[in-house]
């Protein structure tokens, strides 16, 4: 939305052509782009913002979070080393077998690999279902809030459609999880049968392998947990990036430090200023439509 479009829209508004929903939609889309730009700018310049007192909390928080991320990644690397050594230990144990057992052990390894892939697939399906559930809860809450506020029925109807779609997707994911679970159970049963067939003379090796599998499982769980923590910290960092990007872009030309650290990002700052202007004009037109 530039000045020319704004003037034309004002003229059309005087003839009753409001287009309020479009104005609000454009403003929302532009706000999303603005937040992305603020995050990008903040991530690029935050290390130069130490002397800006107004965003010192964000700066020092990022310094701390950077150290937290580095520490978590070091822990992930250690867990990866343990995982690799556990896999190696398992492989050594599984190769200690006589010729009569080699075919059975090869089959068992195939089953185990297949089971691990299915378990990973099931975990991804469960994670996807959780995201769908969050979207469902958000849409349902939005409907409740808009209903109480007497919100736009078209928007409410759209959210209800989303709710129904989320229910459908959630149901499909649940079916997928159950199917995969059954496949995992079937593979586990086959693995158990092969283990029993190997006989009592392989009991010691199975016990040793079980210890290795426990180490692998623990290492995988540790890696997953640490990766989730890294994701949470990085999400918090994005909030600080946005705040820093927002502040320095607002004060370019007014604050010497902000102007200096944004010198190499003049084009991005100009785009952000244009977006802010457009958002304001769209909101102004939308407000006029209510008059």
C-alpha positions as CSV (number, residue, x, y, z in Angstrom):
1,X,0.0,0.0,0.0
2,X,1.7,3.2,-1.2
3,X,0.4,6.8,-1.1
4,X,-1.2,6.6,-4.6
5,X,-3.1,3.4,-3.8
6,X,-4.2,4.9,-0.5
7,X,-5.6,8.0,-2.2
8,X,-7.4,5.8,-4.8
9,X,-8.8,3.6,-2.0
10,X,-10.0,6.7,-0.1
11,X,-11.9,7.8,-3.2
12,X,-13.4,4.3,-3.6
13,X,-14.3,4.3,0.1
14,X,-16.3,7.5,-0.4
15,X,-18.4,5.5,-3.0
16,X,-19.1,2.7,-0.5
17,X,-16.4,0.3,-1.7
18,X,-15.0,-0.6,1.7
19,X,-13.0,-3.9,1.2
20,X,-12.3,-3.9,4.9
21,X,-11.4,-7.7,5.0
22,X,-8.9,-7.3,2.2
23,X,-7.2,-4.4,4.0
24,X,-6.9,-6.3,7.2
25,X,-5.6,-9.4,5.4
26,X,-3.0,-7.3,3.6
27,X,-2.0,-5.7,6.9
28,X,-1.6,-9.1,8.5
29,X,0.5,-10.5,5.6
30,X,2.7,-7.4,5.7
31,X,3.0,-7.7,9.5
32,X,4.3,-11.2,9.0
33,X,6.8,-10.0,6.4
34,X,7.8,-7.2,8.8
35,X,8.4,-9.6,11.7
36,X,10.6,-11.8,9.4
37,X,12.6,-8.8,8.3
38,X,13.1,-7.7,11.9
39,X,14.3,-11.1,12.9
40,X,16.7,-11.2,9.9
41,X,18.1,-7.7,10.7
42,X,18.3,-8.4,14.4
43,X,20.2,-11.7,13.8
44,X,22.7,-9.9,11.5
45,X,23.4,-6.9,13.7
46,X,22.8,-7.9,17.4
47,X,26.5,-8.5,18.1
48,X,27.1,-4.8,17.3
49,X,24.3,-3.5,19.6
50,X,26.2,-3.9,22.9
51,X,26.3,-0.1,23.6
52,X,22.6,0.5,23.0
53,X,21.1,0.6,26.5
54,X,17.5,0.3,25.4
55,X,18.0,-3.2,24.1
56,X,20.8,-4.3,26.5
57,X,18.5,-6.9,28.0
58,X,18.0,-8.5,24.6
59,X,21.7,-8.3,23.8
60,X,22.9,-9.9,27.0
61,X,20.1,-12.5,26.8
62,X,21.4,-13.5,23.4
63,X,24.9,-13.7,24.7
64,X,23.7,-16.1,27.4
65,X,21.5,-18.1,25.0
66,X,24.4,-18.4,22.5
67,X,26.4,-20.1,25.3
68,X,23.5,-22.3,26.2
69,X,23.1,-23.4,22.6
70,X,26.9,-24.1,22.3
71,X,26.7,-26.2,25.6
72,X,23.7,-28.2,24.3
73,X,25.4,-28.9,21.0
74,X,28.5,-30.1,22.8
75,X,26.3,-32.4,24.8
76,X,24.6,-33.6,21.5
77,X,28.1,-34.3,20.1
78,X,29.0,-36.3,23.2
79,X,25.7,-38.3,22.9
80,X,26.5,-38.9,19.2
81,X,29.9,-40.3,20.1
82,X,28.2,-42.6,22.7
83,X,25.6,-43.6,20.1
84,X,28.3,-44.5,17.6
85,X,30.3,-46.5,20.1
86,X,27.2,-48.3,21.2
87,X,26.3,-49.1,17.6
88,X,29.9,-50.4,17.1
89,X,29.7,-52.5,20.3
90,X,26.4,-53.9,19.1
91,X,27.8,-54.7,15.7
92,X,30.9,-56.5,17.2
93,X,28.6,-58.6,19.4
94,X,26.3,-59.5,16.5
95,X,29.3,-60.7,14.4
96,X,30.5,-63.1,17.1
97,X,28.5,-66.0,15.8
98,X,29.1,-69.3,14.0
99,X,28.2,-70.1,10.4
100,X,25.0,-71.8,11.4
101,X,23.7,-68.7,13.0
102,X,24.8,-66.1,10.5
103,X,21.7,-66.3,8.3
104,X,19.4,-66.0,11.3
105,X,21.4,-63.0,12.7
106,X,21.3,-61.3,9.3
107,X,17.6,-61.7,9.3
108,X,17.4,-60.4,12.8
109,X,19.4,-57.3,11.9
110,X,17.1,-56.6,9.0
111,X,14.1,-56.8,11.3
112,X,15.8,-54.5,13.9
113,X,16.6,-51.9,11.2
114,X,13.1,-52.1,9.9
115,X,11.8,-51.7,13.4
116,X,14.0,-48.7,14.1
117,X,12.8,-47.0,10.9
118,X,9.2,-47.7,11.7
119,X,9.6,-46.4,15.3
120,X,11.2,-43.2,13.9
121,X,8.3,-42.9,11.4
122,X,5.8,-43.4,14.2
123,X,7.5,-40.7,16.3
124,X,7.3,-38.3,13.3
125,X,3.6,-39.2,12.9
126,X,3.0,-38.5,16.6
127,X,4.8,-35.2,16.4
128,X,2.8,-34.2,13.4
129,X,-0.4,-35.1,15.2
130,X,0.6,-32.9,18.2
131,X,1.1,-30.0,15.8
132,X,-2.4,-30.6,14.3
133,X,-3.8,-30.8,17.8
134,X,-2.3,-27.4,18.6
135,X,-3.7,-25.9,15.5
136,X,-7.1,-27.4,16.3
137,X,-7.0,-25.9,19.8
138,X,-6.0,-22.5,18.4
139,X,-8.8,-22.5,15.9
140,X,-11.4,-23.7,18.4
141,X,-10.3,-21.0,20.9
142,X,-10.4,-18.4,18.1
143,X,-14.0,-19.4,17.3
144,X,-15.0,-19.1,21.0
145,X,-13.3,-15.6,21.3
146,X,-14.8,-14.3,18.0
147,X,-18.2,-15.7,18.9
148,X,-18.2,-13.8,22.2
149,X,-16.9,-10.7,20.6
150,X,-19.5,-10.9,17.8
151,X,-16.7,-11.3,15.2
152,X,-17.0,-11.7,11.5
153,X,-19.1,-14.8,10.7
154,X,-17.1,-15.4,7.5
155,X,-13.9,-15.7,9.5
156,X,-15.7,-17.9,12.1
157,X,-17.0,-20.2,9.4
158,X,-13.5,-20.4,7.9
159,X,-12.1,-21.4,11.3
160,X,-14.9,-24.0,11.7
161,X,-13.8,-25.5,8.4
162,X,-10.3,-25.6,9.6
163,X,-11.4,-27.4,12.8
164,X,-13.2,-30.1,10.7
165,X,-10.1,-30.4,8.5
166,X,-7.9,-30.7,11.6
167,X,-10.2,-33.4,13.0
168,X,-9.9,-35.3,9.7
169,X,-6.2,-35.0,9.6
170,X,-5.8,-36.0,13.2
171,X,-7.9,-39.1,12.7
172,X,-5.8,-40.1,9.6
173,X,-2.6,-39.6,11.6
174,X,-4.0,-41.7,14.4
175,X,-4.8,-44.5,12.0
176,X,-1.3,-44.3,10.6
177,X,0.2,-44.5,14.0
178,X,-1.9,-47.6,14.8
179,X,-0.9,-49.2,11.5
180,X,2.8,-48.5,12.2
181,X,2.4,-49.7,15.8
182,X,1.0,-53.0,14.5
183,X,3.9,-53.3,12.0
184,X,6.4,-52.6,14.8
185,X,4.7,-55.2,17.0
186,X,4.9,-57.7,14.1
187,X,8.6,-57.1,13.6
188,X,9.2,-57.3,17.4
189,X,7.5,-60.7,17.3
190,X,9.7,-61.9,14.5
191,X,12.8,-60.6,16.2
192,X,11.8,-62.5,19.3
193,X,11.2,-65.7,17.3
194,X,14.7,-65.5,15.8
195,X,16.2,-64.9,19.2
196,X,14.5,-68.0,20.5
197,X,15.7,-70.0,17.5
198,X,19.3,-69.0,18.1
199,X,19.2,-71.2,21.3
200,X,20.6,-71.1,24.7
201,X,24.2,-71.1,23.4
202,X,23.6,-67.5,22.2
203,X,22.1,-66.3,25.5
204,X,25.3,-64.6,26.6
205,X,25.7,-62.7,23.4
206,X,22.1,-61.6,23.5
207,X,22.5,-60.3,27.0
208,X,25.5,-58.3,25.9
209,X,23.7,-57.0,22.8
210,X,20.8,-56.0,25.0
211,X,23.1,-53.8,27.0
212,X,24.3,-52.2,23.8
213,X,20.6,-51.6,22.7
214,X,19.9,-50.0,26.0
215,X,22.8,-47.6,25.4
216,X,21.6,-46.9,21.9
217,X,18.1,-46.2,23.2
218,X,19.4,-43.9,25.9
219,X,21.7,-42.1,23.5
220,X,18.8,-41.6,21.1
221,X,16.5,-40.3,23.8
222,X,19.2,-37.9,25.1
223,X,19.8,-36.6,21.6
224,X,16.1,-36.0,21.0
225,X,15.7,-34.2,24.3
226,X,18.8,-32.1,23.7
227,X,17.7,-31.2,20.2
228,X,14.3,-30.1,21.5
229,X,16.0,-27.9,24.1
230,X,18.1,-26.4,21.3
231,X,15.0,-25.7,19.4
232,X,13.4,-24.0,22.4
233,X,16.4,-21.8,23.0
234,X,16.7,-20.8,19.3
235,X,12.9,-19.9,19.4
236,X,13.6,-17.6,22.4
237,X,16.6,-16.1,20.5
238,X,14.3,-15.3,17.6
239,X,12.2,-13.2,19.9
240,X,15.2,-11.2,20.9
241,X,16.4,-10.9,17.3
242,X,13.0,-9.4,16.4
243,X,13.1,-6.9,19.3
244,X,16.6,-5.8,18.3
245,X,15.7,-5.6,14.6
246,X,12.6,-3.6,15.4
247,X,14.4,-1.1,17.6
248,X,17.4,-0.4,15.4
249,X,15.3,-0.1,12.3
250,X,13.0,2.4,14.0
251,X,16.0,4.5,15.1
252,X,18.0,4.6,11.9
253,X,18.7,8.3,11.1
254,X,17.9,9.3,14.7
255,X,20.5,7.3,16.7
256,X,24.1,7.3,15.5
257,X,24.8,3.7,16.7
258,X,21.7,2.3,15.1
259,X,22.5,4.1,11.8
260,X,26.0,2.8,11.8
261,X,25.2,-0.9,12.5
262,X,22.4,-0.8,9.9
263,X,24.6,0.8,7.2
264,X,25.0,-2.4,5.3
265,X,21.3,-3.2,5.6
266,X,19.9,0.0,4.2
267,X,17.8,-1.7,1.6
268,X,16.2,-4.0,4.2
269,X,15.5,-1.1,6.5
270,X,13.9,0.8,3.7
271,X,11.7,-2.2,3.0
272,X,10.7,-2.4,6.6
273,X,9.8,1.3,6.7
274,X,7.6,0.8,3.6
275,X,5.9,-2.2,5.2
276,X,5.2,-0.2,8.4
277,X,3.7,2.6,6.4
278,X,1.6,0.2,4.3
279,X,0.3,-1.5,7.5
280,X,-0.7,1.8,9.0
281,X,-2.5,2.9,5.8
282,X,-4.3,-0.4,5.5
283,X,-5.4,-0.3,9.2
284,X,-6.6,3.3,8.6
285,X,-8.7,2.4,5.7
286,X,-10.1,-0.6,7.6
287,X,-11.0,1.7,10.5
288,X,-12.7,4.2,8.1
289,X,-14.9,1.3,6.8
290,X,-16.4,1.1,10.2
291,X,-17.5,4.7,10.3
